[in-house]
Structures are given as structure tokens and as C-alpha cells.
Amino acid sequence: MTAVSYVITVFNKEEYLPEVIRSLEAQIDIDEREYIFVDDGSSDSSVQVIKDCTKDLKAKTIIIEQENLGASWGTNAGVEAASHEWIKLCDGDDLLTPQSSKWLIEACEKFNVNHAWGHSSYFEWQGEEDPLEREVSEPQMEVMEDGLRFFIRNNPANSTCMLFKKSYYQQVGGCDPRLVSPDQMLFFRLFAHEKGARVFGDVGLLPHAAPDRLSAQKGRSRYESVLAMYFTILEKPPLLTEDHIDYAYCRAVSRAERFHRKVYGGLFNRFLWDHIRVRMKPHKDKVKAIKNCLAAFTPDGKIERSDEWKPGAGKKGKAPADFD
């Protein structure tokens, strides 16, 4: 029997939730399922919409209402409440393709791994197309020999694209409540402890121009991507190597120079020399250099981010401080 717990984080998504729930119900070849919605202090009618849309469903539905602490905190709460070992995440305005859970579980079982991710694509919200009826073919699958390096280079997916075992998620530390988005750090933690699988097919569908996406807030998003690298290195996970640290250093310096040049500083900005010296005379303390790159993304040029850029858990002192 295939059983899955679906964890859906929600913040002011009342408009999207009926379609999100329709996509959960459309999952094929899942014998038993439960839906765990974590409402992150919504000010709209999201909770009532969830209740209305799930009241007649066979699946067990749990609604967790928390103060606004962030999606990372909410994801941890949802996974903790899950009854099943397989966990499938979904953001509150994304859809799962009908084959999403089936393909990801097949990949995990094929390669005997504890986690997998797949591709995603966009759809036009309230457009003429029904995105759940797109034609698909059986995707290729692979085990990623160095998924950590892949996600250091770039993160082309979000948490909607992930599936993992609850026990493994808890083993690696789950989501980091210091971060607004659960995506980058969770991919790092999953792949920094064990190999995982990749599905070369769409498992998630993302609406164009969905509100409040971190990816639409470029400075804050870039800051978190580098901060996640820094946090991961400090954790010293088992698959992390010096080569990974070197690569993270190169990526952080490159992102810092490019962003600061385009947004704040012009061609000759303070991060240009760091970018040049990566090849000529790299920093001896590369971890410190990665931390220093954070200043490229903040409006005031400081390494420390403002409270405005922190999740609710950080603002309210429930998450650890960023730096000692």
C-alpha cells in the first residue's frame, strides 16, 4: 500500500486553494493519503476555504493554524504532524501534476534512496488550459551522484518539487526556521547527507505572477541563497567536501558582484575585486568570504539583514540568530 502525507503551507492563498486541493485529489496510484495544511497567520479566508473544500473528501485533513512564523517553521510543523512515512510538499498556490507522487516514489524505490525531486513548469492562472490535463510521457530518472554541487550552482526547483521520507527529513534537520523560504536550505540538507533521485518530468505546476513569492524579491532571495550556503558549510554535513566549499565560494562571489553591479554599484563596485581575485589570489578564509558576500544584497550594504527580511520566527526570537 502506498501512503502519502501532503504538507501544504498557506499564507493568504484563498484564491488558489480550491485548485491546489483539486490537484491533491488528482494524485494517481496513492492508496492512502492525508492532507496537512499549515496556515501561517493568514488574514484572508484561507482556513475557511480549506474547510469548505475538504469537508466531503475521504482523505484525512488536518489544519494547523499558527502565528506568522514563516514557511520553514510551518513545514516543520506539518511534517511533525504527518502519519505516513512518505511526505510530499506543496506550496499554497502551486499545483501537483497527477503523476507527481507516483513518479517521485518510483524514483526513490528504483534507486533505493530516501528523497527525490522533479521538474516544474508554469501555467496561466485562470487561463483556458486545464494544467492537470497536459499530456505527459514516462520521464527519465537518475540518481544524482553530487546533488549538493548541483544545487550550489543553481536551484531550479522549489519545495513543491520534493518528496522524502519523514524519518530522513528529521534526521537531516528539516527546514531551517531562520530562512523565509524552505527551498534552498532543504535541498542542501537533503543532498548533503545522502544521494537522492531526480525525475526529468514535471511534478509541480507554478502559476505565473503568484503573489508574495520570494523569487520575485530579488535582493532578499539572493541573500537567502548565499546565507543557506553559509549555514550549510557551518553544519559540516557528511557529504560536504572542500571542493564544495570552493565552489560555493566562487558562486557566492559571482552572485554578489553581479547583483551589486546591476542594482546598486555600477561596474566598479566594492565586490569587483573579490570577483577578480577568485582566480588570481583566492581568499584564505573562504567561509568568511562567503559571509561577507551577503552585504552585496542588502540595501544598507551590511552583512546583517534587517528584521523586514527575516521570517516571523526570526522577528519574534523563536529562531536562532543568524550569526554568533
Disulfide bonds with the S-S distance in Angstrom:
none
